[in-house]
Amino acid sequence: MMRRSFALLLAAGFAAALAGCAGVPDKPVRATVYDFGPGATAPAAMAAAPLLPIVLADVAGSSALDSSAVQYRLAYSDAHQLQPYAHARWSASPPQLIRQRLREQLGRVRPVLDPAESAALARTAGAMPRVLRVEIEEFSQFFESTAQSWGLLRLRVTLLENTPGGEKLLGQRDIVKREPAPTADAAGGVRALAAATDAAAAEIGQWLQQ
């Protein structure tokens, strides 16, 4: 009887221990943080006669782009639903990352100024550089099927000239870039979106030179 009672107590204690372990929450999974990569690893040689400076305004976007979430759409299921990856995020908001990349790429052939630097230049030299405004309309990994996806980037870029009477529209262009994702996951989407951003920056640079 004593042995049986001891066995019952031992079994009850073991069950209680299991119940206690079940009540402990799982260790949270840390999100993987991504950016567009290091970019150029060597300084570019500025042309002997660099192009005129340009002011790059803050990049605008919808409220969905205010967060650091890496987002995707399932076109084969519901393309109208924008969804975030649970365990992946950007190191900054997409507008900040895109502006940083644009400044880097455009700065290879011309000085690129912040709005505050433009104001200082206007006060000291009387110069009024042109202003480039960029608005993000789409920035997501677009799944056509469970195995095939793209980094989809849509931008609207506007070139303005500062005049004593206000800003004057010089031109506007819609840019759409779609780059294939090497893998059907967040890492593949990040690489595709980085490639799409670089392609958009190259097209903007060519457009500005026309």
C-alpha positions as CSV (number, residue, x, y, z in Angstrom):
1,M,0.0,0.0,0.0
2,M,2.8,2.4,0.9
3,R,4.5,1.7,-2.4
4,R,1.3,2.3,-4.3
5,S,0.7,5.5,-2.5
6,F,4.2,6.7,-3.2
7,A,3.8,5.9,-6.9
8,L,0.5,7.8,-7.0
9,L,2.1,10.8,-5.4
10,L,5.0,10.7,-7.8
11,A,2.7,10.5,-10.8
12,A,0.7,13.4,-9.5
13,G,3.8,15.5,-9.0
14,F,5.0,14.7,-12.5
15,A,1.6,15.7,-13.9
16,A,1.7,19.0,-11.9
17,A,5.2,19.7,-13.2
18,L,4.0,19.2,-16.8
19,A,1.1,21.5,-16.2
20,G,3.4,24.1,-14.8
21,C,5.6,23.9,-17.8
22,A,2.7,24.2,-20.2
23,G,1.7,27.4,-18.5
24,V,5.1,29.0,-19.2
25,P,4.9,31.2,-22.4
26,D,7.2,30.3,-25.3
27,K,10.3,32.4,-25.7
28,P,9.4,35.2,-28.1
29,V,11.0,34.8,-31.6
30,R,13.1,37.9,-32.5
31,A,12.2,39.4,-35.9
32,T,14.9,39.4,-38.5
33,V,15.9,43.0,-39.4
34,Y,16.6,43.9,-43.1
35,D,17.7,46.9,-45.1
36,F,18.8,47.4,-48.7
37,G,22.4,46.2,-48.1
38,P,25.6,48.2,-48.0
39,G,25.2,49.8,-51.4
40,A,28.4,50.9,-53.1
41,T,31.5,49.7,-51.3
42,A,33.8,52.2,-53.0
43,P,33.3,55.9,-53.6
44,A,32.2,56.9,-57.1
45,A,34.3,59.4,-59.0
46,M,32.3,62.6,-59.5
47,A,32.3,63.8,-63.1
48,A,34.6,66.7,-63.9
49,A,31.5,68.9,-64.4
50,P,28.9,67.6,-62.0
51,L,25.2,68.2,-62.7
52,L,23.4,71.0,-60.8
53,P,22.4,70.2,-57.2
54,I,18.9,69.0,-56.4
55,V,16.9,69.0,-53.3
56,L,15.5,65.6,-52.3
57,A,12.4,66.1,-50.2
58,D,11.2,63.6,-47.6
59,V,9.7,60.6,-49.3
60,A,5.9,60.3,-48.8
61,G,3.8,57.2,-48.6
62,S,0.5,55.8,-47.2
63,S,0.0,55.1,-43.5
64,A,0.7,51.4,-44.2
65,L,4.3,52.3,-44.9
66,D,4.8,54.2,-41.6
67,S,5.8,51.0,-39.9
68,S,8.8,48.8,-40.4
69,A,6.8,45.7,-41.4
70,V,7.9,43.8,-44.5
71,Q,4.6,43.4,-46.4
72,Y,3.3,41.1,-49.1
73,R,0.2,40.4,-51.2
74,L,-1.2,37.0,-52.3
75,A,-2.5,37.8,-55.8
76,Y,-3.8,34.2,-56.2
77,S,-5.9,34.6,-53.1
78,D,-6.8,38.2,-52.4
79,A,-4.6,40.9,-54.0
80,H,-6.5,43.6,-52.1
81,Q,-5.1,42.5,-48.8
82,L,-1.7,43.8,-47.6
83,Q,-0.2,41.5,-45.0
84,P,2.9,41.8,-42.8
85,Y,5.4,39.1,-42.2
86,A,5.3,38.0,-38.5
87,H,9.1,37.7,-38.0
88,A,10.7,40.1,-40.5
89,R,11.0,43.9,-40.4
90,W,12.9,46.7,-42.0
91,S,15.6,48.6,-40.1
92,A,13.6,51.8,-40.8
93,S,10.3,52.7,-42.5
94,P,10.3,52.1,-46.3
95,P,10.1,55.9,-47.1
96,Q,13.3,56.4,-45.1
97,L,15.1,53.5,-46.7
98,I,14.0,54.6,-50.2
99,R,15.1,58.2,-49.6
100,Q,18.5,57.0,-48.3
101,R,19.0,54.8,-51.4
102,L,17.9,57.6,-53.8
103,R,20.2,60.1,-52.2
104,E,23.1,57.6,-52.5
105,Q,22.4,56.8,-56.2
106,L,21.6,60.3,-57.4
107,G,24.6,61.7,-55.4
108,R,27.0,59.9,-57.7
109,V,26.5,62.5,-60.4
110,R,25.2,65.6,-58.6
111,P,25.0,67.1,-55.2
112,V,21.9,66.0,-53.4
113,L,20.6,68.4,-50.6
114,D,18.2,68.2,-47.8
115,P,15.5,70.8,-47.6
116,A,17.3,72.5,-44.7
117,E,20.5,72.7,-46.7
118,S,18.6,74.2,-49.6
119,A,17.3,77.0,-47.4
120,A,20.8,77.8,-46.2
121,L,22.1,77.8,-49.8
122,A,19.3,80.2,-50.8
123,R,20.2,82.6,-47.9
124,T,24.0,82.6,-48.6
125,A,24.2,82.3,-52.4
126,G,20.8,83.2,-53.6
127,A,20.5,79.9,-55.4
128,M,17.2,78.0,-55.6
129,P,17.9,74.4,-56.5
130,R,15.2,72.3,-58.1
131,V,13.1,70.0,-55.8
132,L,12.5,66.3,-56.3
133,R,9.4,64.9,-54.5
134,V,8.8,61.2,-54.4
135,E,5.6,59.4,-53.3
136,I,5.4,55.6,-52.8
137,E,2.3,54.1,-54.1
138,E,3.2,50.4,-53.7
139,F,6.0,48.6,-51.9
140,S,5.4,44.9,-51.3
141,Q,6.3,41.4,-52.2
142,F,3.7,40.4,-54.8
143,F,2.9,36.6,-54.9
144,E,1.5,35.4,-58.2
145,S,1.6,31.9,-56.9
146,T,2.9,30.1,-53.8
147,A,6.2,29.6,-55.6
148,Q,6.6,32.8,-57.6
149,S,6.8,36.3,-56.3
150,W,8.1,39.8,-57.2
151,G,9.3,42.9,-55.4
152,L,6.8,45.5,-56.6
153,L,7.6,49.2,-56.3
154,R,5.4,52.0,-57.7
155,L,6.6,55.6,-57.3
156,R,5.3,59.0,-58.5
157,V,8.2,61.5,-58.9
158,T,7.6,65.2,-59.3
159,L,10.3,67.8,-60.3
160,L,9.6,71.4,-59.1
161,E,11.4,74.7,-59.5
162,N,11.5,77.2,-56.7
163,T,10.5,80.6,-57.8
164,P,9.8,83.9,-55.9
165,G,6.1,83.1,-56.5
166,G,6.2,79.6,-55.3
167,E,7.0,76.1,-56.7
168,K,6.6,75.6,-60.4
169,L,5.9,72.2,-61.9
170,L,8.6,71.0,-64.3
171,G,7.6,67.4,-64.8
172,Q,6.0,64.3,-63.3
173,R,6.6,60.6,-63.9
174,D,5.1,57.3,-62.7
175,I,7.7,54.6,-62.2
176,V,6.9,50.9,-61.8
177,K,9.6,48.3,-61.1
178,R,9.0,44.6,-60.7
179,E,12.0,42.4,-59.8
180,P,11.8,38.6,-59.2
181,A,12.3,37.3,-55.7
182,P,15.0,34.6,-55.5
183,T,13.0,32.8,-52.7
184,A,9.3,32.7,-51.8
185,D,9.8,34.2,-48.3
186,A,10.7,37.5,-46.5
187,A,14.4,37.3,-47.4
188,G,13.6,36.8,-51.1
189,G,11.1,39.7,-51.0
190,V,13.6,42.0,-49.3
191,R,16.2,41.3,-52.0
192,A,13.7,41.9,-54.8
193,L,12.5,45.1,-53.3
194,A,16.1,46.4,-52.9
195,A,16.7,45.6,-56.6
196,A,13.5,47.3,-57.6
197,T,14.5,50.4,-55.6
198,D,17.9,50.5,-57.3
199,A,16.3,50.2,-60.7
200,A,13.9,53.0,-59.9
201,A,16.8,55.2,-58.8
202,A,18.6,54.6,-62.1
203,E,15.4,55.5,-64.0
204,I,14.9,58.7,-62.0
205,G,18.5,59.7,-62.6
206,Q,18.1,59.3,-66.3
207,W,14.9,61.2,-66.3
208,L,16.5,64.1,-64.4
209,Q,19.2,64.4,-67.0
210,Q,16.9,64.7,-69.9
